[in-house]
Amino acid sequence: MIGIYGGTFNPVHYGHLRTALEVKEIFGLAQLRLIPCRLPPHRQQPDVDGEQRLKMLQLAIAETAELQIDRRELDRAGPSYMIETLRSLREENPQAKLILFIGTDAFAGLESWHQWQHLFDLAHIVVMTRPSYNKPDLADFFRQRLYTNRRQLQQHMAGGLFFQAVTALDISATAIRRLIADGRNPKFLLPDQVIAYIRNHQLYLSPTQDT
């Protein structure tokens, strides 16, 4: 199984990294691919360009062999639609089971995603939740696809929905950018190598609204 974990990673922080490593282990994935988004369809464009966000991600996981980076969205023109990412991954890996990992906020807005129903034709979707998360009432479309045991993901190529509790690190990229813009120290929220890169390149000195 191949896991897909997308995001702007603006900047990457321990909340991203811890959950990525956890789901890699919990689901016994052959690969967990971190996919930085070039142009997010549902929020304003990040003020830091994709190559710099990629470099921070590379620094963050340099000593973590369990995680991989996939740059296909950075190389693709236009909005970074996940449906296009999954289609290209499916073409390259016709026999592999794909799992798209998303957070609860992303799941709440999933029906606004481009061709969102077809995501399930290509992959399973796992919603990463806090341990105390109360699953909302699901629409029929989701209820019909809900798995109650993660072993069910192994039995089908795509089409399942599963909720998985992960360690809740309440870290926000938005809050990190605000700390930096205010001249405060973001240590212990993201790797030291990433902090050094941010300082060396004078990133996030002005507050932004991108999340």
C-alpha positions as CSV (number, residue, x, y, z in Angstrom):
1,M,0.0,0.0,0.0
2,I,1.1,3.5,-0.8
3,G,0.1,6.4,1.4
4,I,-0.4,9.9,0.1
5,Y,0.0,12.9,2.4
6,G,-0.5,16.2,0.7
7,G,-0.1,19.8,2.0
8,T,1.4,23.1,1.4
9,F,4.0,22.4,4.2
10,N,4.3,26.2,4.7
11,P,6.4,25.4,6.7
12,V,6.5,21.7,7.5
13,H,6.3,21.1,11.3
14,Y,6.2,18.3,13.8
15,G,2.4,18.0,13.5
16,H,2.9,16.9,9.9
17,L,5.9,14.7,10.5
18,R,4.6,12.9,13.6
19,T,1.3,12.0,11.9
20,A,3.0,10.9,8.7
21,L,5.3,8.6,10.6
22,E,2.5,7.2,12.7
23,V,0.2,6.3,9.7
24,K,3.2,4.8,7.9
25,E,3.6,2.4,10.8
26,I,0.0,1.8,11.7
27,F,-1.1,0.8,8.2
28,G,2.1,-1.0,7.4
29,L,2.6,1.1,4.2
30,A,5.3,0.2,1.7
31,Q,5.7,3.9,1.1
32,L,4.4,7.2,2.6
33,R,4.7,10.0,0.1
34,L,4.7,13.6,1.3
35,I,3.4,15.7,-1.7
36,P,3.9,19.4,-1.4
37,C,1.2,21.4,-3.2
38,R,2.2,24.0,-5.7
39,L,-1.1,25.9,-6.1
40,P,-3.8,25.0,-3.5
41,P,-7.3,25.2,-5.1
42,H,-9.1,26.2,-1.8
43,R,-6.8,28.8,-0.3
44,Q,-4.6,31.7,-1.4
45,Q,-1.2,30.8,-2.9
46,P,1.5,30.4,-0.3
47,D,3.9,33.4,-0.1
48,V,6.9,31.0,-0.1
49,D,7.5,29.3,-3.4
50,G,7.2,25.6,-3.9
51,E,10.9,25.0,-4.3
52,Q,11.7,26.6,-0.9
53,R,8.9,24.6,0.8
54,L,10.3,21.5,-0.9
55,K,13.7,22.2,0.5
56,M,12.4,22.6,4.0
57,L,10.6,19.3,3.7
58,Q,13.8,17.7,2.4
59,L,15.7,19.0,5.4
60,A,13.0,17.9,7.8
61,I,13.0,14.2,6.7
62,A,16.7,13.9,5.7
63,E,17.3,11.3,8.5
64,T,13.9,9.6,8.3
65,A,14.0,6.8,5.7
66,E,10.4,5.9,6.4
67,L,9.1,9.0,4.6
68,Q,9.5,10.0,1.0
69,I,8.9,13.2,-1.0
70,D,6.9,13.2,-4.3
71,R,7.2,16.5,-6.2
72,R,4.7,15.9,-9.0
73,E,2.3,18.7,-7.9
74,L,5.2,21.2,-8.0
75,D,6.0,20.1,-11.6
76,R,2.4,20.3,-12.8
77,A,0.9,23.5,-14.1
78,G,-2.4,24.9,-12.8
79,P,-4.2,24.2,-9.6
80,S,-2.9,21.2,-7.6
81,Y,-6.0,19.0,-7.8
82,M,-5.7,15.8,-5.8
83,I,-7.7,13.9,-8.4
84,E,-5.0,14.5,-11.0
85,T,-2.3,13.5,-8.5
86,L,-4.1,10.2,-7.7
87,R,-4.7,9.5,-11.4
88,S,-1.0,9.9,-12.2
89,L,-0.1,7.7,-9.2
90,R,-2.6,5.0,-10.3
91,E,-1.1,5.0,-13.8
92,E,2.3,4.4,-12.3
93,N,1.2,1.9,-9.8
94,P,-1.7,0.0,-11.4
95,Q,-1.6,-2.9,-8.8
96,A,-0.9,-0.9,-5.7
97,K,-3.6,0.1,-3.1
98,L,-3.5,3.8,-2.6
99,I,-4.5,5.6,0.6
100,L,-5.1,9.3,0.8
101,F,-4.6,10.7,4.3
102,I,-6.4,13.9,5.2
103,G,-7.2,15.8,8.4
104,T,-10.7,16.4,9.8
105,D,-10.8,20.0,8.4
106,A,-10.1,18.7,4.9
107,F,-12.7,16.0,5.3
108,A,-15.3,18.6,6.4
109,G,-14.7,20.4,3.1
110,L,-14.1,17.3,0.9
111,E,-17.3,17.9,-1.1
112,S,-15.9,21.1,-2.4
113,W,-12.9,19.3,-3.9
114,H,-12.6,19.0,-7.7
115,Q,-14.3,15.7,-8.8
116,W,-14.3,14.6,-5.2
117,Q,-16.5,11.6,-5.7
118,H,-13.9,10.1,-8.1
119,L,-11.2,10.2,-5.4
120,F,-12.8,7.0,-4.2
121,D,-12.4,5.4,-7.6
122,L,-8.7,5.7,-7.2
123,A,-7.9,5.4,-3.5
124,H,-9.1,4.8,0.0
125,I,-9.4,7.9,2.1
126,V,-8.3,7.8,5.8
127,V,-9.2,10.7,8.0
128,M,-6.6,11.4,10.7
129,T,-8.4,12.4,13.9
130,R,-7.7,13.4,17.5
131,P,-8.3,10.6,19.9
132,S,-11.3,12.5,21.3
133,Y,-12.9,13.1,17.9
134,N,-16.6,12.5,17.5
135,K,-17.4,11.3,14.0
136,P,-20.1,13.5,12.5
137,D,-23.3,12.2,11.0
138,L,-22.2,11.0,7.5
139,A,-24.0,11.5,4.3
140,D,-25.1,8.3,2.5
141,F,-22.3,8.6,0.0
142,F,-19.8,8.3,2.9
143,R,-21.7,5.9,5.1
144,Q,-21.8,3.4,2.2
145,R,-18.0,3.5,2.0
146,L,-17.2,3.5,5.7
147,Y,-14.9,0.8,7.0
148,T,-14.9,-0.2,10.7
149,N,-11.6,-2.1,10.6
150,R,-8.5,-0.9,8.9
151,R,-7.8,-4.5,7.6
152,Q,-10.6,-3.9,5.2
153,L,-8.3,-1.5,3.3
154,Q,-6.2,-4.5,2.4
155,Q,-9.1,-6.3,0.8
156,H,-10.0,-3.7,-1.8
157,M,-8.0,-1.6,-4.2
158,A,-9.9,1.7,-3.5
159,G,-13.2,3.1,-2.3
160,G,-13.1,2.8,1.4
161,L,-13.4,5.5,4.1
162,F,-11.7,5.0,7.5
163,F,-11.2,7.2,10.6
164,Q,-7.9,6.7,12.4
165,A,-6.9,8.4,15.6
166,V,-3.3,9.8,15.7
167,T,-1.3,11.7,18.2
168,A,-2.7,15.2,18.5
169,L,0.0,17.8,18.2
170,D,-1.7,21.1,18.2
171,I,0.8,22.8,15.9
172,S,-0.3,25.2,13.2
173,A,1.8,26.5,10.3
174,T,-0.2,29.7,10.5
175,A,0.8,30.2,14.2
176,I,4.4,29.4,13.3
177,R,4.4,32.1,10.6
178,R,2.9,34.6,13.0
179,L,5.5,33.7,15.7
180,I,8.3,34.3,13.2
181,A,6.7,37.6,11.9
182,D,6.5,38.7,15.6
183,G,10.2,38.0,16.1
184,R,9.6,35.1,18.5
185,N,11.3,31.7,18.6
186,P,9.5,28.7,17.0
187,K,11.9,26.1,18.4
188,F,10.3,22.8,19.4
189,L,7.5,23.3,16.8
190,L,9.5,22.3,13.8
191,P,13.0,20.8,13.1
192,D,16.0,23.0,13.9
193,Q,17.2,22.5,10.3
194,V,14.0,24.0,9.0
195,I,14.3,26.9,11.5
196,A,17.8,27.6,10.3
197,Y,16.7,27.6,6.6
198,I,13.9,30.0,7.4
199,R,16.3,32.4,9.2
200,N,19.0,32.1,6.5
201,H,16.4,32.9,3.8
202,Q,14.5,35.5,5.8
203,L,11.1,33.8,5.3
204,Y,7.8,34.6,7.0
205,L,8.9,38.0,8.2
206,S,5.5,39.4,7.3
207,P,2.2,37.8,8.5
208,T,0.0,36.1,5.9
209,Q,-3.4,34.6,5.8
210,D,-2.4,31.3,4.2
211,T,-3.0,28.4,6.5
